[in-house]
């Protein structure tokens, strides 16, 4: 099965990938491909867009219509693609820094428009590609190259952020529970509107090493032990929630989709002219 997926959906001449040993990006990328395959999508009708960062290398390995853009601007480019070709399935692959720091403005406006784009954030709590700087999701107190004594900033909860901004499908999964992550991504693609899936993954090279999190295996084990399904989370006390995070499909809301509303507006305008 794995070799079939590679032959069908990957650019074999671009492999092997350059991600560090123990990085979870390959697991998340495979989950995206498996979700697309499970839906039986025509890969010529899929467009995958990324910005800059470790996760944003993924489209270079994938045999779809792909666009590797500038730092933080993946959603701006993806919005242009979707407006020009609304029939395409547009998927954005991005990182926690790329999406919520320099790209944060684009993220909240894509959410509020509810444009039919599926965004998967590879959240490893650090800027991995550019040298280990702390990101908007680095936990308070944890270290990065730009926070050698610990990060003072409060970290974003990206799912709560996108819910407040208006996304119509929101989920969080992990690189450990890959099958579950595939399910969330498939649900996000099927949703007619802006879908946001946060994939919790690990960066052993920078985040793990600087914060003494152990080996890549140790970090994956920590992800496994820290992830709590949403229904079980609701039964935990505040004390029991310490050091853990919630996973699941959190938010589904039926609301008008942007490109369809735009099409109606143009039709109405043209009808008025006649």
C-alpha positions, 0 to 999 in steps of 0.5 A, a space after each residue: 500500500 505504501 509503495 502504491 501511495 508513493 507512486 500515485 501521489 509523490 514525485 519520486 525524483 524528489 525523494 528522499 525528503 530532507 526532514 530530520 530523523 524523528 521529525 513528524 512531518 512525514 507522518 502528517 504528509 502521509 496522512 494528508 495523502 491518505 485522506 485525499 486517496 480515501 475521498 477518491 479525489 482526482 489529483 489534477 483537481 487538487 491544488 496544494 499551497 504552502 509558504 516557507 518552513 519545514 512543513 512547507 517543503 511537503 508540496 515539493 514532494 507531492 504530485 498534485 498542482 502545487 505552489 510553494 509561496 512566500 513566508 506567511 502568504 500561503 493563504 493569500 495565494 490559496 485564496 487567489 487560486 480558489 477565487 480563480 478556480 473554485 472547482 479546485 480542492 485547495 489545501 494549504 500546508 503550513 507551520 505554526 510560525 508561518 500560519 500564526 505569526 507572519 501569516 496570522 492576518 491572512 489566517 483570521 481573514 480566511 476564517 471569517 470569509 469561510 472560503 472553501 480551503 482546507 488548512 493543515 498546520 504542522 504544529 511543532 512549537 518552534 521555527 524549525 527551518 530557520 534556526 529554532 526561534 520561538 513561535 506563537 505556539 511555543 509554550 510559555 517558559 520554553 526555550 528557543 534560539 530567540 528565547 534562551 532564558 525562556 519564552 515570556 509570551 502566552 502561546 496561542 490555542 490555534 483551534 480557539 483562535 480559528 473558531 473565534 475568527 469564523 472557521 466552519 470546521 476545526 479539528 486537532 489531531 497528532 502525528 502519533 494517532 495518524 489514522 485519526 488525523 487522516 479522518 479529520 483531514 478528510 472531514 475538513 476537505 469534505 466541509 464546504 467552507 474554511 477548514 482548519 486542522 491542527 496536527 501536533 507533531 515533534 521537532 527533536 532537532 530544535 524544540 526537543 533538544 533545547 527543552 530537554 524533551 528526550 529523543 524523537 521516540 520520547 517526544 512521540 510518547 509524550 504526545 501520545 500521553 498528553 493528548 485527550 479526546 474532547 469528550 474525556 477532556 470535558 470530564 477533567 478538572 483544571 488540575 488534571 488538564 495540566 500538561 495535556 491538550 485536547 484533540 478531536 473534531 471540535 467545531 462544525 458549522 453550516 454557513 455560506 461559503 465565500 466563492 459561492 456567495 461571490 458568484 451569486 453577487 456577480 450574477 445578481 449584478 449582471 441581472 441588474 445590468 440587463 
